[in-house]
C-alpha cells in the first residue's frame, strides 16, 4: 500500500484538515463549557465545584435537560418519574440472565439499552415530550441493567429496584442486595454528578451525529455506549485500577514511584493522566481525590490512595502532566466495593444524562452531520484482468 502524506495538499481548498478534529467546532451547545487552561468545568451555567458541593444527581439531570435548576415540585416530579421507570422489561431481564456470564459488562449494557427501545413504541407525536420520556427511562433503567448483570454473572439473585430513594441509593441497593449507608450513597451521587456531562467528547459527538439523522434516542445512546466502551475514552478508569492492583501484587515491596518510572522508561502508557482538553488539574479529579482519601481511610484501602499520590507526584515531576477524572474515580469505586470491569458502566449510568441532553438540543435545531473526507489515494488506475494480477 502506497504511503500518502498530506504535505502537498492545497490548504486554501482544505483549510481545516485536522486529525481527530482538534479545535474544529462542530456544534454549539448550552450543556457544558470546559476551559482547559483554567481547569474549569461548567454545566448549563453552574460551576462543577458548586454542583459537587450542593446538587444531587437528579437536580443535575433536570439542569442538563432544561438549562435551569428545578423548583421543589419539579424535582419531586422527576424523582417520582425516575422511580416509576426503574423496572426492566421481562425480555431484557431474560437476556441479562441468559447471556454469557463472562461477557464484557459494557457489551451487555450496550445490547440491553438497545433492547429497551422495543418497549417504547408509543410516540405521542410531540418530539420534545417523547425525548424527555426516553431520557428518564434510560436514566432509570441503566443502573438496573448494570446491577442485574453483575449479580447474574456471580450466580446471585437479581434484586428488584426500590420504590424510593435516589438513583445512587437504589443502584447500590440493587448491586449489593442491601441498603447503602449515607456515606456510600453520597459518594455514588457525587460520582454521578462529576461524570454527567463533558463537552464534545467522542461519545457525545457520536450521540449527536446519530440524532442528526433523526434516529431515535435509544439508537443515539447505544452508539454513544459503543464509543465510551473504548479504552481511550471511558475504559481508562478500569485500566487505572488494574495498574494499582498490579502494584498490590508486589506486596510489601511495592514502590509506586519506581513502578511509575519503570513504566515511563519502557514507554508504556500510564492511564489516568493527561487530557485532550485540560492542560492543568482536571477539576473533577480534585473532588474525587478528596473523596478517595477519605474512603480509603474508612475502608482500609490506604495503600491504594498512597500509591495514587506517589504516582501522581512522579508523573508531575517526570512528565509535567496531571491526573484526569479516571485516575481517582478508580480508587473511589473500588473502595465502595465496585469491581473494576464495571467502572465504565457506572460512567455510562451518569453520562446518559448528558447524552440525552445533547440529543434534545440537537433535535431542536437539527442539521445532518456531514464532514468531508480528504481522498489521498490513486485515481483512474488501469484495469488488469484477474489472471494477470
N, C-alpha and C positions, 0 to 999 in steps of 0.2 A: 504493500500500500504506500503510495507516494505520501511524503510528509509535506503538508501545506502550512505555511505560516501566514501571518496577517500583515507582513511588512509592506506589501505592495498594494494595499487597499486604498481606494480613493476616499479619504476621510471627509471630503465635502459631501459625498453621497451617503456615507455611513458615519455620521459624527458620533454615534452613541454606542460603538462596539465596546462591550464590557463583559468579561467573563463573570458569571454569577450575578449579573445585573447590578453590580456595585454602583451605588449612587444614582441609579435610574429611578425616577418617581413613576410608579405605575398607577397609583390610586391616591385620592385624598380621603382623609378619614377624621372623624371626631372621637375615635375609640381610644387611641393612646398616642403618646408622644414620648420619644426617647431622645435624650441629649447625651450622646456618647462621651463627649468631652467632660461634661459636668457630672456624669453619672446620675442623671435624673430620669425618673420614670413617672409619667402622668397617665391616669386612666380618666378619660372624659372630664378633664378639668381638675381632678384631685390628685395630689402627690401620693405616691405609693407609701411614703412614711406615715402620712395621715391615715390612710386606709388600713395599713398594717396595725396601727395602734387603736383605731376607733371602729372600723367597719366589721361587718360579718360577711361571709361569702355570699349569702343571699342578697344583701344590700349591693354588693359589687355586681352581681348578675343583673339586678334591676338597673343599676347605673349604666352598665355597658349596653343594655338593650334599649334604654330610654334616654341616655345622655343627661340624666339627673338622678338624684337620690330619691328613694320612695318616702312618702309620708307613712305614718303608722298603719293606716288601714291598707294601703297598697302593699306594704311589706308583709302584713299578716295574710293578705290575699295570695301573694306569691308563695309564701311558705306553705299555705294550705294546698295550693295547686301542685307544688312540688311533691308534697306528701301523697296527694291523691294519685300521682302518676308513677309511684315507685315500683309497683308490681310489674314483673316481666310477663309478657305473653307466654302461654304454655309451650308453643313450639320453640321459642328462644331458650327457655329453660331446658327443654329436651335436648336441644343442640349442645348446650353447655355441659349437660350430664353425659352425653354420648360421644363427644369429640375426643380426640387423642389427649390423654392426660399429660403427655409430655410436650404438647404444643406450646409455642411461644404465647404468653398471655396477650401480647399486643395483636397477634394474628387472630386469636379467638375474639378479642374485643372488636376488631375491625369487621369480622363476619357477623357477629351478633348485632352490632349497630346497624349494619346494612339490612339485616332481617327485620329490625324494628319498623322499617318503612312499610312492610307488608301489612301492618296493623293500623296504619294511619291513612286509610283510604278515603276518608270523608274530607272533602275540601269544601270550605264554606263559600269559596269564590272571593273572599276577602284575603288577599295575599299576606297583608301585614298581620292579620289576626291568626292565620294559619302558621305563619313563620314563628310567631310568639309561642303558639301552642307546641310546635315541634321543638323549639328551643327548650321549653320547660320539660317536655317529655324526655329528651335526651339527657338533660342535666340531672333529671331524677333517676333515669334508668341505667346510665353508665356505671354509677357506683354499685348498683345491684348486680350488674354483669360481672364486674371485676371480683366482687366478694364471692359470688356464686361459683365462678370458675376456680378460684383459689381453694375453696372448701371442697369442691367436687374432685379436684385432682389429688387432694390429700385423703380422699375417702371419707370426708366428714359430711354430715347432713347440711344441706343448704338452708341458711337462715332467712326466713321471710322478713321483709322490711317492717319497721315500726310505723305506727300511725301518728308519730310525734317526733319531735327533736329535729335538730339541724341536719343538713346534708352530711357534715363532718361526723356528727354523733352517730347517725344512722349507718354510715359506711363502716365505722369502726365496730359497731354492734354486729352488723351482718358478716364482717370479716372474722371477728374473734368469737362470736357467739355469746358475748357478754357486754353489758352496758359499760361504755368507757367512763373514766373519771374526768373531772373538769380539765385537768392539765392536758390530757391526751386530746380531748375534743378541741381545746383552744389551739393546740399545736397544729392539728389537722386543718382546722379552719384557716389559720394563718397561711399554711402551705397552699391551700386552695386560692386564697386571695393573691398571693405572690405570683402564682403561675397563670392567673386568669387571662391575661392579655399582654401581648408584647410586639406591637407593630407588625410590619410586613415580613414576618419570618416565613420560612418555606411552607409550613402547613397552612398558615393563614392565607398566603398567596394562592396555594392550591385550592382552598375553600372558596375564595373569591372567584378564581378562574372557572371553577365548576358552576358556581352560582350564575356567573355571567352568561352561561349557555342557556339559562333559565331552567336548569335542572333543579331538583328538589333539595331541601336542606339535608336530608339523610345522605344523599349522594355526596354533597359537599363535605359533610363531616367524616364520612367514610374515607373519602380521598385524603382529607387532612390527617386522619389517623395513619393512613399509609405513609404519608410524608413524615409524620412525627416519629414513626417506628424506627427510622434510620439512626444509626449511632452518631452521625454528625449533627443531629437535631435533638430529638427527645431522649435518645438512648444513652446519652452521656452520663447521666447520674448512676445508671446501673454499672457502667464501666468504672466510675469513681469508686463505688462500693467494692467492686471486685479487686481494685488496686489495694484498697485498705485491708481487705480480707487476705490478700496475698502477703501483706506485711504481717498480719496477725499470725500466719503460719510460721513465721520466723521466731515466734515465742519471745522469750526474754531478751534475745539478742537483736530484736527488731530495732532498726535505726532509720527513721523516716528521712532524715537528711541525706544519709549515704545512699539510701534506696532511690531517692529522687535524683540525686546527682548521677547515679549509675544509669538510670533510665535516660537522662538527658545525654550522657556520653554515648549511649547506644542509639541515639537519635530516635528513641521511642516517643510516641505522642502521649502526653500525660493529660488525661481527660479532666474536665472541670476547671480548666484555666483558659483565660483569653476569651474574647467575644468579638463577633464581627462588627458589633456596633459600639460597645463600651470600650473606651480607651483608659478607663480607670476602674475603681472598685464597683462591681455590679451592685446597685442599691438593694436588690433583693437578697444578695448574698450577705449583706450587712445584718439583715433581720434574722436570716437563717443561722448565721454564725452565733449570734447571741443565744438563740434557741438551742442550737447544737450543744453549746457549753452547758447550759442548764440541764438539758435532758441527759447528756452523757453522765453527769454527776448523779442524777436521780436514778439512772438505770444501770449504773456500773459499767458504762462504756467509756470511761475517762480516757483510756488509751487511744481509742479511735479519734477522739477530739484532739488529744495532744499531737498525734501523728498528723492530723489535718493541719494544725497550726504550724508544725515543723515543715510540712510540705509547702504550705502557703509562703512561709518566710523564705524557703530555699528557692522557690520559683520566682519570687520577687527579687532576691539577690542575684540569681543566675541569669534570669531572662527578662526581668522587669515586667512580668505580667501578673495580673490579679486574678482571683478566683471569679467564676461566674455562678449563676443560680444553682447549677447542678452540684457544685462542689460540696456545699454544706447541706443541701437538701438530702443527699445520700445518707449522711450520718443521722440526720433527724428522722427520716423514715425508718431506718434500721433500728434506731433506739426505741421507736414506738412499736416495734415488732413486725414491720412490713418487710417481706422478702425482696431482695434486690431486683428480681426479674419482674416485680410488679411496679417498680418506680415509674416507668414511662406510662403505665396505665393510669397512675394517680395524676400524672401531668395531664393526661387526656381528660380525666374527670373534671379538672379545673378549667383547662383551656377550651372546652366545648362552649363555655360562656362567651369567650372572645370570638371563637369561630362563628358562632351563631349571630353574634352582634355584627360582625363584618358581613355575613350573609344578608342580614336585614338591611344594612347600609348599602350594600351593592345593589340589592333589589330595587331600592328607592330611586336610584339614579344609574341605571344599568347601561353598560356598553360592553359588547363582546370583546374579550381579551384576545388580541391577535398581534403579538410581536413579530418582527421579521427575523428570519434566519439568514445568515450570510453563507451562500453556497461557495465552498472553496475547493470543489472537485474539478475534474476534467469536464470538457464539453465536446459534443459531436464526435465521439470516438468512432472509428471504423468497426463495422461488424465483422467478426471472424466466425466462420461456420464451426459447429461444435467439434467436428473431427480434427480440426486444426488448432484447437486451443490447448 
